[in-house]
Amino acid sequence: MRRPNSTVVIVAGTDAEKVVAGLAGLANVRAVASSRWADASVDRLVAGANAPYVVHDADPLAGVASAWTGFFDGERPPGTVEVAVEAVLAALRDGEALLPDYYVVLDPDSLPGTLKHWWLGVLAGASPSRVVPSPASAAAVRDILSRLPSGRWWPDPPEPWLRGLSRVVPDRAGLPGPATT
């Protein structure tokens, strides 16, 4: 999986677009809210950035998150997660999508239960230091950008991890599996 020269940070949550817009103008940060992109793709935005940090709100896993939470909330039929996973895997393979270096999740305590399990269980379970909770303000996210933790990257290749999501139950997401003897 290719990685850009900049550290890519996705801000996720109810006020993500507003928070990203509030980061515009910071030194060393290219912040672009998705409503301001016009024709530009995320890939072009990231590739063309000449800044150490690229911050935006276009999550490549949004379709998978929606399918996963919808399935476990009883709003989506079986197979929805698998279809969303295959779509994102194709986009990752074709270079149309890129996993970020970090997700900054705004006000995770205010999220509905299953969505909270997605962010703090599923994604944080895959790579704990890559999901950072934050208050929903540009000042808080600016502070987080100055002290992002290091840690392992997302599982690579992503296929086994993403294809296993349909078997990850919300209240068990991110917890260690049963011990083997």
N, C-alpha and C positions, 0 to 999 in steps of 0.2 A: 504494500500500500504506500503510495507516494505521500510525502509530507512537504508542506511549504516551508519557506525560510522563516516566516513569522509564526509566533505563537497564536493559534486560533482559539478564541474564546466565544462560546455561545452563551448568551444570556437567555434564560428560559423562565417563564412565569407570566402572570397576568399583565404586569406592567413592563414587560421586557422591551418593547419598542420605545417606550418613554425613557427608560433607563439607558438604553443604548444611545439614544439621541442626546442624552445628558452627558455622554462621554466625549462627544465630538469636540475637537479642539485641544484635547489633551496631547501633550508632547509624547511621542513614541507610540501613539495609539491611533489606528485607523478604525473609527467606529461608524458603522452604517446600519441604520434600521431598515428592515426589509421594505417598508413602504416607500423608501427613497431610492430604490435601486433602478427603477424604470426597466431598461433592457438588460442590465448587467446581471450575470449569473454569479452565484456565490464563488464558483471556481475562478472566474475572471477577477472578482473583487479580491480574493485571497492572493491569486498569482500576481496581480498588479500592485499589491501593497508594498510600500517601501517603509514599513514601520515594524518595530519589534512585535507589536500586538495588533491583531485584527479582531475586532469585537463586532458581532452581529447577532441577529435573533432568528436566523433561518436554520432550524434543526434538521439535519438529514434523517434523523431517526423519529421525526414527528409522526409519520404514518405508522411506524411500528408501535410507538407509544400509544397512539390512539387505538390501534387494533388490540393491543395487549390489555389496556385498561378497559376498553369496551367489551372484550370477551369476558373478562373476570367480573365486570359489573352487570353481565347478562344482557348487554345491548348489542352485541355482535355475534354472528353465528360461528360455529367451529370452522376452522380453516382460514379465518380472517388474518390471524397472526402470521401463519405460514405464507400467505400471499404477500403481505406487507414486507416480510423479511426477504423474500425472493426479489421483490422490487428494489429494496434498498441494496441488496447484495449486487444486483445487476448495475445499479447506479454507481456503487463503489468501484466495481470492476472496470466500468467504462470511463471512470474519471469524472462522472457527472455529479458525484457527491464525495464529500470528504469528512471523515470523523474529526471533530475538533480536538484540540489538546485538552481543553477544559470545558465543562458546563458550570455556569454559575446559576444556581437555582434560587429564584427570588421567593422569599417568604414560604419555605416548604411546609411550615406548620399550618399554613392557611389552605393548603391544597386538599382536595378530596382524598380519602384514604387510599384508594387504589393508585391514584396518580402519585401520591407521596411514596408508595411502595415502588413505583417505577423508578423515580429519581434516586431515592435513598436506599433502595434495596437492589433492584435489578442493575441499574447503571453503576451505582457505587460498589456493588458486589463484584462487578466485572473489573473495575479499576478504581479502588477507593479514593485515591488522591485526586482523581480527575473530575469529581463531582463536588462542588463547593457550595454550601448553603450561604445565603446572603439576605440581609434586609433589602427591601425593594426601593433602593435609592441609588442614584449615580454616585454619590459620595461613598457609600458602602462598597460598591463594585470597584470604584477607583482604588480604595484601600486594599481590596482583595487582589487586584492586579499587581500591586506592589509587593505582594508576599505569597504568590501562588506556590503551593507545595510541589516538590518533585515526587515522582513515583512511577510505577510501571505504566506502560502505555496500554491501550485497549488490547484485548486478546487478538493476536495476529497469527494466523489468518482469522478473520471475523466469522467465517461460515459456521464453525461448530458452536460458538457462543450464541450467535444470533438465531441459528436454527433450533437451538435448545430452549428458546424463550417460551414456546408454547407449553412447556412442562414446568415452568417456574411459577409457583403459586404465590400470590401477593404477600401473605403473611409469613412466608418462608424465604422470600427473595433476599439475597445477600447473606443469608446464614450459611454456615458450613454444612455440607451434606453429612449423611451418616458415616460414622467411622467404619473403616474396613479393617478386617483382621487378616 
